Amino acid sequence: MMTGLDTRPSAATYELEKLVGMAWRGQIRVPHFQRDFRWNRADVVRLFDSIVKGYPVGSLLLWVRSAPPKRIRLGALQIEAPRMDQALWVVDGQQRITSLANALHEDAAHEPRFALAYDLRENERMPGRDIGFVSRPSTVDPFVVPLPVLFDLRRVLKWFSTYPEAADYQDKAFNLTTILRQYPMPAYQVEQENAEVLQDIFDRMNNYGKRLSRAEIFSALYAGDEEQPALTIDEISAHIDEQLDFGRIDNDTVLYAILARRGHDVQREIRLEFDDDDRRGVSDFPGEDRDTAFQAGEEAIRRAVQFLQSDAGVPHFTLLPFRYLLVVLARLFAHFPEPDPANRRLLRRWFWRAALIGPEIFRGSTTGAVRTLCAKIHPHDLTGSVQGLLSTVDRPAPPLPELRRFKTNEAAAKITLCAWWALEPRDPSSGERPEIGDLAECLVDRPTPADAVRYVVPSRLVDAKYRLWAANRVLVPTMAREAGKDIGGLLVTPPLFLEDTAWSDVLASHLISPEAISLLRASEFTSFLQARQEELVRNLAGFLQRMCEWGFENTPPLSELVIEDLPEDEQALPDEAAYGSG
């Protein structure tokens, strides 16, 4: 029976300056049973906003015990931590400590979640908006101070010496520096040798009121040795994003992809995943250990994402119509890393048909779809696997996605956005074509592609019947987004530096005809939307026909076809075979 704590927790209060300094020195460690870092940029901003407003942000629970010398990772920071007799291991508060230590350190500025600054003008620029924390600008703005600068009084003094035009805000900056450095963070400290007791506390603190996700359970079960940190699900997602600008894949999808690679039933009992006795005959890779499975799983996901971006025309995770399709692709690319061109085309055909039809055709919807589709993929038989996938969507073409209801969290809108991305929609303010990196930068930490989509006409000027129409949206990931801002004015009055031909290319890339622009200039918004909607429908139909190839035979590659030899007396002469014998 598990016993309780040997001694009562002791209470302590750490000023933020001291707490962050301990984290940077490696005195604060994260035990292996902790979850991965899950906060996004908005979460980090809310934490700092609460601090400068003096709001409580919760107490920490720290486990006091020795720690070996080790190179540790804390968020985006790599820290050479020395041996310590009394290190502080975070049982509760990892997300807060990691956010603080990273956002206030210059070395973490390459990670968008932590690249924050404070706009000293605050609500002068946006009345009614009192959150001064913003993304760190790519070029220096004297009035927007990076948090690592704001946290260091000497650097603040140097900042205003370098940029005297911001001198009117110097006192405000000094006050913010004091608030940040002296903010009191309450903590409970526990001295306990039995790690199981601390794991029990962690489990209770994180399970009252909400359930852990399957990925979090799996990560806890196979956390590995404290002294030998292993590749994590969160790191796999980060690697894919960093290398391919695909955005952060959610942890459950990454887990299911890892499981799908090893066996088609992704709903199997994960507590036995690496138990050779219990998993014999179930895994496609018997005897494989956890680290090998994670590394191979990451590679399978990477190849699947490359296929989505290069072949299928899905540039970013937020534009993926259904997440389960990535899981199925990961299984296929795990067993067949380099499909031949003919099978890649057939695979693209399957992907888009499946995306258009949706998971509802499968018993159990998404769960049933993953199980059924993954079961069609047989190791060592690429053609049979692709043909099996195609057989599940062998049905008449369904109706087009509904363009009168454009909501970026729904599959129909994501499919539509992929069709728009194929047009290389140009920035009306510059005429430039977007790249995947532009889309990724625009959608950092965003669950939907909403931030890459702009209104043409303000909603308040559009009849209620047309407000959800796709015709009033454009995909422009290269423009700095301001909530609710439309770009109709830019479309009506093109930049002076763009020649007529270039401007025509801009409009065509958004399927806006000269006639539609005339309607927009005349403020005939309903007629404009109706005219453009027709163009969008035609474009979407053409895009999906190219991708789905409805009506085509699902012919396997020629190398897979078996042609029986004719009897010698029935074989035609070469010329006869080609031209007839008449």
Disulfide bonds with the S-S distance in Angstrom:
none
